[in-house]
Amino acid sequence: MESEMKIHRGRHMKDLRRQRGLSLNALASMVMVDPSTISRWETRREFIHIARFIQALYALGVTPEEFLGLENPYPAMEEVAA
């Protein structure tokens, strides 16, 4: 699926931020980083630490699974046991 559609994750984060009407400063405040850090994430000039990435996604109102386009990342226990 990933090969079918390469997603620029930083661009996706920027689009979500704008859709929610959040400025760089507002999101940066929610994630407790400098606004320039958010900008570098969005332009792929800086690696996002996983904890900050998850914090940013929840601040944007999406789960990591939704952001990454995962339909059901956690199969039912019956499926795992089968």
C-alpha positions in Angstrom: 0.0 0.0 0.0 2.8 2.4 0.9 4.4 1.8 -2.6 1.1 2.8 -4.2 1.0 6.1 -2.5 4.1 7.7 -1.1 2.9 10.1 1.6 5.0 13.1 2.7 4.3 12.7 6.4 5.5 16.3 7.2 3.2 17.7 4.5 0.3 15.6 5.9 1.0 17.0 9.4 1.0 20.6 8.0 -2.2 20.0 6.2 -3.9 18.7 9.4 -2.5 21.6 11.4 -4.0 24.1 8.9 -7.3 22.2 8.6 -7.7 22.6 12.4 -6.8 26.3 12.2 -3.7 25.9 14.3 -0.7 28.2 13.8 2.9 26.9 14.1 3.0 28.7 17.5 -0.2 27.1 18.7 0.8 23.5 17.9 4.3 24.2 19.2 2.9 25.3 22.5 0.7 22.2 22.7 3.7 19.9 22.0 6.1 22.0 24.1 8.6 22.6 21.3 9.8 25.7 19.5 7.7 26.7 16.4 10.7 26.4 14.2 10.9 22.7 15.3 7.3 22.2 13.9 8.4 23.9 10.7 11.4 21.6 10.4 9.2 18.5 10.9 6.8 19.7 8.2 9.5 20.3 5.7 11.4 17.1 6.6 14.5 18.9 7.8 14.4 17.4 11.2 13.6 13.9 12.5 10.6 13.7 14.8 11.2 11.9 18.0 8.4 9.3 18.4 7.1 10.7 21.7 6.8 14.2 20.2 5.3 12.8 17.0 2.5 11.0 19.0 2.0 14.1 21.1 1.6 16.3 18.0 -0.9 13.9 16.4 -3.1 13.8 19.5 -2.9 17.6 19.6 -4.1 17.6 16.0 -7.0 15.3 17.0 -5.8 12.1 15.1 -4.4 8.8 16.3 -1.2 7.5 14.9 -3.1 4.8 13.2 -5.4 7.3 11.5 -2.4 9.4 10.5 -0.6 6.5 9.0 -3.7 5.1 7.2 -3.8 1.9 9.1 -7.3 0.4 9.0 -7.2 -2.1 11.8 -3.6 -2.4 13.2 -4.8 -4.6 16.1 -6.5 -7.8 15.0 -9.0 -9.5 17.3 -7.5 -12.0 19.7 -9.4 -14.8 17.9 -7.5 -14.0 14.7 -4.1 -14.0 16.5 -4.8 -17.3 18.2 -5.9 -19.0 15.0 
